[in-house]
Amino acid sequence: MRLLAIILVLLPWSKGQRLGPPGPISSHFLDWLIAHGYERDSFDRPDVGPNGSFGGRKRGSDKITHEPVIFIHANGDAALHTQAPLATGWSRSIQYFLEQNYTESELYATTWGDAWGSGSMLDSYSTMHTCQNLIYLRRFIEAVIAYTKSPKVDVIAHSVGVPLARRVLKGGSLIGTDGNCSLGPPLTAKIDTFLGIAGPNYGLCVCQLAQTVPAWCNALDGLYPGYTCQDQLLCGYPSGSCQQENYSAFLERLNNDPTREASHVYSMWSDVDEVLLFRGMTWGKPTARIPGMNGRWISDRNGHVAMKDLTELRQFEAVVHHSI
């Protein structure tokens, strides 16, 4: 409860800042989804409300001149700002892109998962990188690519959404707590830029002593960081040269996969992240680091949610100018 209270205090929305544009996805996009076999996916998320999704042409004649950007939120969050305490969504980022002359037909988001309304980041991590979540996001990205007919799109993800999006883009098979599945071939050729913000790519040290409780720390498709260096007990403060071993099977396979997420890959994280903790380190390396990334930016002041909500300019620079 103390961690939740800290996060709530740090939320930028509490300062009365802009909430951004309303959703849901446009009727034109929704009609297209229904006509092309996506009706059961419910990407518009009517159960969440109007802010459960965003994007799409208002009219069939609307032109797409920028590379479309797809936003993937974290567990416990939603596509746009909602009434749940932690669900600030991508409202600020989308508003900023609109102010830079992007249109609604070039910006897309949907709410994945079903635990956003609890308002508790800890309670929402009941399941992790499951086949259900991954297939849902894979189909959404494929739908946006097909709908916009753009040669390439950009993907920006936050927190747990980062390893989820990375797996979706790399494709391949998965063994999850809800069964086995195949995501298909890599989407790399269709992705220009991938930006991962505060993603636990190498697990979380708080999960070191809790492999099964809570569920999101499990060693199959969760954030379990493993044990290593024999006498080193705390992965946040290792001494000497430590090599991470036996961590989450999902994350280990993801990080060892040489397939790139995009033509340009970037990562951002904070040294004062109250969720990643330990200056964001796992066994001596930043857990938000993405193997093979082209660049990074590290904050010394933003909390976990603020790394998404207060970095709109850097997000824009990453996808438009390939720099952060």
Salt bridges, closest charged atoms under 4 A:
ASP41 OD2 - ARG139 NH2 2.88
ASP47 OD2 - ARG45 NH2 2.77
ASP62 OD1 - ARG59 NH2 3.20
ASP77 OD2 - LYS308 NZ 3.43
GLU104 OE2 - LYS58 NZ 3.84
GLU106 OE1 - HIS66 ND1 3.02
GLU142 OE2 - ARG138 NE 2.87
ASP192 OD1 - HIS264 NE2 3.68
ASP192 OD2 - HIS322 NE2 3.00
ASP257 OD2 - ARG167 NH2 2.80
GLU261 OE2 - ARG166 NE 2.76
GLU261 OE2 - LYS170 NZ 3.67
ASP271 OD2 - ARG279 NH2 3.26
ASP273 OD2 - HIS304 ND1 2.75
ASP300 OD1 - ARG301 NE 3.45
ASP309 OD1 - LYS308 NZ 2.79
GLU312 OE2 - ARG18 NH2 3.24
GLU312 OE2 - ARG92 NH2 2.69
